[in-house]
């Protein structure tokens, strides 16, 4: 079963986030576990973002969480966030391309 994690954060430094994500993507080329990511901005709350990252399974998501590159990315995200990070761990039950 696919697994998705949503990380909610608030920052006025979204350019720093994007630079960090771009660096992580380059650094993990060929060894990356996640297969899809979507960054969304909440239209009703200034500087609030949701990052959804998808994995082939929960086990793959947890493997990814234990990697040093992921820990480094999370540390930078926590540093630029103006509030504590909020995580949602989701089993993907159904997907449709509409």
PyMOL CGO cylinders between C-alpha atoms (Angstrom):
from pymol import cmd
from pymol.cgo import CYLINDER

trace = [
    CYLINDER, 0.00, 0.00, 0.00, 1.33, 3.44, -0.90, 0.3, 1, 1, 1, 1, 1, 1,
    CYLINDER, 1.33, 3.44, -0.90, 2.17, 5.80, 1.95, 0.3, 1, 1, 1, 1, 1, 1,
    CYLINDER, 2.17, 5.80, 1.95, 2.12, 9.59, 2.02, 0.3, 1, 1, 1, 1, 1, 1,
    CYLINDER, 2.12, 9.59, 2.02, 3.44, 12.01, 4.57, 0.3, 1, 1, 1, 1, 1, 1,
    CYLINDER, 3.44, 12.01, 4.57, 2.23, 15.59, 4.82, 0.3, 1, 1, 1, 1, 1, 1,
    CYLINDER, 2.23, 15.59, 4.82, 4.46, 18.11, 6.54, 0.3, 1, 1, 1, 1, 1, 1,
    CYLINDER, 4.46, 18.11, 6.54, 2.76, 21.37, 7.46, 0.3, 1, 1, 1, 1, 1, 1,
    CYLINDER, 2.76, 21.37, 7.46, 4.92, 24.39, 8.16, 0.3, 1, 1, 1, 1, 1, 1,
    CYLINDER, 4.92, 24.39, 8.16, 4.83, 28.17, 8.27, 0.3, 1, 1, 1, 1, 1, 1,
    CYLINDER, 4.83, 28.17, 8.27, 7.62, 30.27, 6.84, 0.3, 1, 1, 1, 1, 1, 1,
    CYLINDER, 7.62, 30.27, 6.84, 8.29, 33.60, 5.20, 0.3, 1, 1, 1, 1, 1, 1,
    CYLINDER, 8.29, 33.60, 5.20, 11.48, 32.00, 3.79, 0.3, 1, 1, 1, 1, 1, 1,
    CYLINDER, 11.48, 32.00, 3.79, 9.98, 29.79, 1.07, 0.3, 1, 1, 1, 1, 1, 1,
    CYLINDER, 9.98, 29.79, 1.07, 12.91, 30.57, -1.25, 0.3, 1, 1, 1, 1, 1, 1,
    CYLINDER, 12.91, 30.57, -1.25, 15.23, 29.02, 1.36, 0.3, 1, 1, 1, 1, 1, 1,
    CYLINDER, 15.23, 29.02, 1.36, 12.96, 25.97, 1.48, 0.3, 1, 1, 1, 1, 1, 1,
    CYLINDER, 12.96, 25.97, 1.48, 13.03, 25.62, -2.32, 0.3, 1, 1, 1, 1, 1, 1,
    CYLINDER, 13.03, 25.62, -2.32, 16.82, 25.96, -2.45, 0.3, 1, 1, 1, 1, 1, 1,
    CYLINDER, 16.82, 25.96, -2.45, 17.16, 23.30, 0.26, 0.3, 1, 1, 1, 1, 1, 1,
    CYLINDER, 17.16, 23.30, 0.26, 14.76, 20.96, -1.56, 0.3, 1, 1, 1, 1, 1, 1,
    CYLINDER, 14.76, 20.96, -1.56, 16.61, 21.46, -4.85, 0.3, 1, 1, 1, 1, 1, 1,
    CYLINDER, 16.61, 21.46, -4.85, 19.91, 20.64, -3.12, 0.3, 1, 1, 1, 1, 1, 1,
    CYLINDER, 19.91, 20.64, -3.12, 18.39, 17.53, -1.51, 0.3, 1, 1, 1, 1, 1, 1,
    CYLINDER, 18.39, 17.53, -1.51, 17.03, 16.36, -4.89, 0.3, 1, 1, 1, 1, 1, 1,
    CYLINDER, 17.03, 16.36, -4.89, 20.47, 16.77, -6.47, 0.3, 1, 1, 1, 1, 1, 1,
    CYLINDER, 20.47, 16.77, -6.47, 22.25, 15.10, -3.53, 0.3, 1, 1, 1, 1, 1, 1,
    CYLINDER, 22.25, 15.10, -3.53, 19.95, 12.06, -3.51, 0.3, 1, 1, 1, 1, 1, 1,
    CYLINDER, 19.95, 12.06, -3.51, 19.85, 11.44, -7.27, 0.3, 1, 1, 1, 1, 1, 1,
    CYLINDER, 19.85, 11.44, -7.27, 19.87, 7.70, -7.92, 0.3, 1, 1, 1, 1, 1, 1,
    CYLINDER, 19.87, 7.70, -7.92, 19.32, 6.78, -4.26, 0.3, 1, 1, 1, 1, 1, 1,
    CYLINDER, 19.32, 6.78, -4.26, 16.10, 8.67, -3.52, 0.3, 1, 1, 1, 1, 1, 1,
    CYLINDER, 16.10, 8.67, -3.52, 13.22, 6.71, -1.94, 0.3, 1, 1, 1, 1, 1, 1,
    CYLINDER, 13.22, 6.71, -1.94, 10.24, 9.10, -2.36, 0.3, 1, 1, 1, 1, 1, 1,
    CYLINDER, 10.24, 9.10, -2.36, 8.74, 9.03, -5.82, 0.3, 1, 1, 1, 1, 1, 1,
    CYLINDER, 8.74, 9.03, -5.82, 6.47, 12.07, -5.76, 0.3, 1, 1, 1, 1, 1, 1,
    CYLINDER, 6.47, 12.07, -5.76, 6.27, 15.36, -3.86, 0.3, 1, 1, 1, 1, 1, 1,
    CYLINDER, 6.27, 15.36, -3.86, 3.84, 18.26, -4.01, 0.3, 1, 1, 1, 1, 1, 1,
    CYLINDER, 3.84, 18.26, -4.01, 4.31, 21.61, -2.27, 0.3, 1, 1, 1, 1, 1, 1,
    CYLINDER, 4.31, 21.61, -2.27, 1.12, 23.61, -1.72, 0.3, 1, 1, 1, 1, 1, 1,
    CYLINDER, 1.12, 23.61, -1.72, 0.48, 27.03, -0.20, 0.3, 1, 1, 1, 1, 1, 1,
    CYLINDER, 0.48, 27.03, -0.20, -2.62, 27.59, 1.90, 0.3, 1, 1, 1, 1, 1, 1,
    CYLINDER, -2.62, 27.59, 1.90, -4.55, 30.40, 0.21, 0.3, 1, 1, 1, 1, 1, 1,
    CYLINDER, -4.55, 30.40, 0.21, -6.33, 31.22, 3.49, 0.3, 1, 1, 1, 1, 1, 1,
    CYLINDER, -6.33, 31.22, 3.49, -3.30, 31.41, 5.79, 0.3, 1, 1, 1, 1, 1, 1,
    CYLINDER, -3.30, 31.41, 5.79, -0.28, 33.58, 5.04, 0.3, 1, 1, 1, 1, 1, 1,
    CYLINDER, -0.28, 33.58, 5.04, 3.01, 31.72, 4.71, 0.3, 1, 1, 1, 1, 1, 1,
    CYLINDER, 3.01, 31.72, 4.71, 1.47, 28.30, 5.54, 0.3, 1, 1, 1, 1, 1, 1,
    CYLINDER, 1.47, 28.30, 5.54, 2.61, 25.39, 3.36, 0.3, 1, 1, 1, 1, 1, 1,
    CYLINDER, 2.61, 25.39, 3.36, 1.92, 21.69, 3.02, 0.3, 1, 1, 1, 1, 1, 1,
    CYLINDER, 1.92, 21.69, 3.02, 4.53, 19.34, 1.59, 0.3, 1, 1, 1, 1, 1, 1,
    CYLINDER, 4.53, 19.34, 1.59, 3.13, 15.95, 0.60, 0.3, 1, 1, 1, 1, 1, 1,
    CYLINDER, 3.13, 15.95, 0.60, 5.70, 13.25, -0.11, 0.3, 1, 1, 1, 1, 1, 1,
    CYLINDER, 5.70, 13.25, -0.11, 4.66, 9.85, -1.49, 0.3, 1, 1, 1, 1, 1, 1,
    CYLINDER, 4.66, 9.85, -1.49, 6.35, 6.48, -1.04, 0.3, 1, 1, 1, 1, 1, 1,
    CYLINDER, 6.35, 6.48, -1.04, 5.75, 2.98, -2.34, 0.3, 1, 1, 1, 1, 1, 1,
    CYLINDER, 5.75, 2.98, -2.34, 5.00, 1.79, 1.22, 0.3, 1, 1, 1, 1, 1, 1,
    CYLINDER, 5.00, 1.79, 1.22, 5.06, 2.81, 4.88, 0.3, 1, 1, 1, 1, 1, 1,
    CYLINDER, 5.06, 2.81, 4.88, 8.28, 0.82, 5.35, 0.3, 1, 1, 1, 1, 1, 1,
    CYLINDER, 8.28, 0.82, 5.35, 9.95, 2.79, 2.54, 0.3, 1, 1, 1, 1, 1, 1,
    CYLINDER, 9.95, 2.79, 2.54, 8.79, 6.03, 4.14, 0.3, 1, 1, 1, 1, 1, 1,
    CYLINDER, 8.79, 6.03, 4.14, 10.32, 5.03, 7.47, 0.3, 1, 1, 1, 1, 1, 1,
    CYLINDER, 10.32, 5.03, 7.47, 13.54, 3.95, 5.74, 0.3, 1, 1, 1, 1, 1, 1,
    CYLINDER, 13.54, 3.95, 5.74, 13.68, 7.37, 4.12, 0.3, 1, 1, 1, 1, 1, 1,
    CYLINDER, 13.68, 7.37, 4.12, 13.17, 9.07, 7.50, 0.3, 1, 1, 1, 1, 1, 1,
    CYLINDER, 13.17, 9.07, 7.50, 16.24, 7.35, 8.93, 0.3, 1, 1, 1, 1, 1, 1,
    CYLINDER, 16.24, 7.35, 8.93, 18.59, 8.55, 6.18, 0.3, 1, 1, 1, 1, 1, 1,
    CYLINDER, 18.59, 8.55, 6.18, 21.12, 11.31, 7.00, 0.3, 1, 1, 1, 1, 1, 1,
    CYLINDER, 21.12, 11.31, 7.00, 20.14, 13.42, 3.96, 0.3, 1, 1, 1, 1, 1, 1,
    CYLINDER, 20.14, 13.42, 3.96, 16.51, 13.36, 5.11, 0.3, 1, 1, 1, 1, 1, 1,
    CYLINDER, 16.51, 13.36, 5.11, 17.48, 14.33, 8.66, 0.3, 1, 1, 1, 1, 1, 1,
    CYLINDER, 17.48, 14.33, 8.66, 19.53, 17.24, 7.31, 0.3, 1, 1, 1, 1, 1, 1,
    CYLINDER, 19.53, 17.24, 7.31, 16.61, 18.40, 5.15, 0.3, 1, 1, 1, 1, 1, 1,
    CYLINDER, 16.61, 18.40, 5.15, 14.21, 18.17, 8.12, 0.3, 1, 1, 1, 1, 1, 1,
    CYLINDER, 14.21, 18.17, 8.12, 16.60, 20.16, 10.33, 0.3, 1, 1, 1, 1, 1, 1,
    CYLINDER, 16.60, 20.16, 10.33, 16.73, 23.01, 7.81, 0.3, 1, 1, 1, 1, 1, 1,
    CYLINDER, 16.73, 23.01, 7.81, 12.95, 22.89, 7.43, 0.3, 1, 1, 1, 1, 1, 1,
    CYLINDER, 12.95, 22.89, 7.43, 12.49, 23.09, 11.20, 0.3, 1, 1, 1, 1, 1, 1,
    CYLINDER, 12.49, 23.09, 11.20, 14.94, 26.00, 11.35, 0.3, 1, 1, 1, 1, 1, 1,
    CYLINDER, 14.94, 26.00, 11.35, 13.12, 28.09, 8.73, 0.3, 1, 1, 1, 1, 1, 1,
    CYLINDER, 13.12, 28.09, 8.73, 9.65, 27.25, 10.04, 0.3, 1, 1, 1, 1, 1, 1,
    CYLINDER, 9.65, 27.25, 10.04, 8.08, 29.85, 12.30, 0.3, 1, 1, 1, 1, 1, 1,
    CYLINDER, 8.08, 29.85, 12.30, 6.07, 27.17, 14.12, 0.3, 1, 1, 1, 1, 1, 1,
    CYLINDER, 6.07, 27.17, 14.12, 6.73, 23.54, 15.04, 0.3, 1, 1, 1, 1, 1, 1,
    CYLINDER, 6.73, 23.54, 15.04, 6.38, 21.19, 12.08, 0.3, 1, 1, 1, 1, 1, 1,
    CYLINDER, 6.38, 21.19, 12.08, 3.17, 19.15, 11.95, 0.3, 1, 1, 1, 1, 1, 1,
    CYLINDER, 3.17, 19.15, 11.95, 3.27, 15.67, 10.39, 0.3, 1, 1, 1, 1, 1, 1,
    CYLINDER, 3.27, 15.67, 10.39, 0.42, 13.55, 9.02, 0.3, 1, 1, 1, 1, 1, 1,
    CYLINDER, 0.42, 13.55, 9.02, 1.14, 9.92, 8.11, 0.3, 1, 1, 1, 1, 1, 1,
    CYLINDER, 1.14, 9.92, 8.11, -1.35, 8.57, 5.59, 0.3, 1, 1, 1, 1, 1, 1,
    CYLINDER, -1.35, 8.57, 5.59, -2.05, 5.20, 3.98, 0.3, 1, 1, 1, 1, 1, 1,
    CYLINDER, -2.05, 5.20, 3.98, -3.14, 5.87, 0.40, 0.3, 1, 1, 1, 1, 1, 1,
    CYLINDER, -3.14, 5.87, 0.40, -6.44, 4.03, 0.01, 0.3, 1, 1, 1, 1, 1, 1,
    CYLINDER, -6.44, 4.03, 0.01, -7.47, 5.22, -3.44, 0.3, 1, 1, 1, 1, 1, 1,
    CYLINDER, -7.47, 5.22, -3.44, -5.96, 7.25, -6.27, 0.3, 1, 1, 1, 1, 1, 1,
    CYLINDER, -5.96, 7.25, -6.27, -7.64, 8.59, -9.37, 0.3, 1, 1, 1, 1, 1, 1,
    CYLINDER, -7.64, 8.59, -9.37, -6.38, 10.73, -12.22, 0.3, 1, 1, 1, 1, 1, 1,
    CYLINDER, -6.38, 10.73, -12.22, -9.38, 12.94, -12.87, 0.3, 1, 1, 1, 1, 1, 1,
]
cmd.load_cgo(trace, "trace")
